[in-house]
Structure formats: C-alpha cells, structure tokens
Amino acid sequence: MAESESKDTLSDSSDEFIDQEPWILYRDRPEWKDVEPLELNEGPFPVVAIAYSDRFKDIFNYFRAIVMNNEISERAFQLTTDALELNPANYTVWQYRRTILKELGSNLQKELLFVRRIIEDHPKNYQVWHHRRVLVEWSKDPSSELRLTEIVLAQDAKNYHAWQHRQWVLDTFKLFTNELEFVERLLEDDIRNNSAWNQRYFVVKQTTGFTEDTINRELIFTVSSLKKVCHNESAWNYLRGVLSHHPSGLNGHPVVEELCQFLEENHCKVSFYFAFLVDRMEERMQSDTYARKELLPKADEVLQSLATQVDPIRREYWLFLSRYLNSQFAN
C-alpha cells in the first residue's frame, strides 16, 4: 500500500510491532544456526551494568554478529526491524539497515511506511527522521512529507524534528507555494506559536526575499497581530527581524510609527514594547548626535520603568542597559 493511502492521523501504537505469535529467540531459530552470536564485552568490571532482557541481549548479540560478518540479506534486514523495535534510537542499526536497503534494492515505499509507524510512537527521535530524509533523497519523492509533518505538528506544534524535516523538504524540492497559508493557519490557532513565526521568516527569506513590497506586507501582518496581542514576544522578534532588512531600521517606517502611536495612546505597558522603544532611541542616538540630549533621558526613564514596574524580574539587566547608554551617549 502506498503511503498516500495510509491513515491521516497518528495512532498511539503500531500494528507493525504487535506480536502475532509467541516470540522465539534467535538462538533457538534453525535458520540462524550458522551464525555465532557476538556478546557485548563491557570488561570484567562494568561501571554501570544494564539489566538487558533476554530478548534484547539475544537480538543485539546476533546484530553484532551480522555486522561483523557484513551480512546483507533479508534475514539481516528483519533482524534490524526487531532491533529497532527495542531501541529505535540506535544509530548503528539504522545505518546498517540503510546499507541493506541499498544493496538489496528494497521497496522504498514499504520502508517509508515502516518509518512513519516509528514516528507515530517516537516523534522526537532524531534517528528516524534522518532515516526518512535519506529515503526521500533516494526516491526523490517528497509527495507525502508535508502532510506527514502537518499531522505531527498538529499534535505538537513545537516538534523541532518535524519542523527541520519540513524545511528541508520545502527548500530541497521547492514546494513553497502554499506554505505561507499553512503558517497563517497555525498562527490563527495560536498567535504565540514561535515555531510558526520562525517558519514564516524562513519561507519569506527562501522565496521572495525581503523586498520593499514584502517588507510592507510582513509589517502590516505583524502589526495587525501585535494590536490584537501586544504581549506576544514572538511577534516582536519577527518585527525586528523584518525591520533589519529595511534601510530605515527600527525608525521611520510609517507602519511601525503608526503602531507605536497606537500603543502609546492605549497606554501599553508591555516589556517587549518598552524594550523596542529603547532600541529605537538608541538607534537614533547612534546616527544623530543632536538627538542625544533629548532621547537619552527618555530612554533612561523607560529603562527605570522596566526595572521597577514593568519587568522587575530583569531589573539588573535594565539597570545595566541604562548605565551602558549613559556611558555611550551622555557626553
């Protein structure tokens, strides 16, 4: 069955690993009598001896043996499946499995299904995501990847491995067409989703770049968001990121000036907004020596307010910044 035909929701368990018959140890299987198992040698006095189960020791004893013998076969491939059931984070097993897959010319669609089932149970396992990337590289077929990552992110919007895989697929196969719409759906669900804000920046950078039109569009989008939720640190960081590509910097853009006026009129007392105001004043003082006499007291007033009222938990940082600005611009 092709992966596109598989279920669209991640299950709590996988049929792949449900034993249909009583487990038979490899040492008791007639077809493995020709292999001498290789036990783990931890020395005579292991510092912390791990109490492996008989099944675990049996499987990995035979796995070490096939690696030592460089055996490439279907039975070796099945052995890696059993090993990964017990330890899906074992890099060596995944690497050897890839070697077997390549040598045998195995069905990659079937392997993608297997990997998906591992991801269902272990969505934050780096090794399984890496294995999937290699499979997609080999098959040159990314058709299932955006949907898979979307499903994973629906369960955990901050899953770093899913985001990393999605960005790799988007950039490698140039699949950016609908990505901004996807990001906006995530932000509608959770406006504070910093991963989605990061993804928006990534998409813009990799597609249009920060042209004047794009900057205007992104500033309008971000300002609209901040007017709704001005306590959103992710949106403030995104605003700074977009403005870093604009010649006027933090000052001068009409959309930003209108935002500052709006927040001032609404008596906004948010630490992120106050920090933004201080950085705006510092930027102006760096480029305009005549403005320092007027702006330095204002910046210091804002910093004192941050230290004593708005954000006292970071009091020492704001006071340090006050001393720094005075040392730079007082004379």
ABEGO torsion letter per residue (X at the ends): XBAAABBABBBABBAAABBABBBBBAAABAAAAABBBBBBBAEABBABBBBBBAAAAAAAAAAAAAAAAGBBBAAAAAAAAAAAAABAABAAAAAAAAAAAAAAGBBAAAAAAAAAAAAAABAABAAAAAAAAAAAAAAGBAAAAAAAAAAAAAABAABAAAAAAAAAAAAAAGAAAAAAAAAAAAAAABAABAAAAAAAAAAAAABAEBBAAAAAAAAAAAAAAAAABAABAAAAAAAAAAAAABAAEABGBAAAAAAAAAAAAAGBBBAAAAAAAAAAAAAAAAABAAAAAAAAAAAAAAAAAAAAAABAAAAAAAAAAAAAAAAAAAX
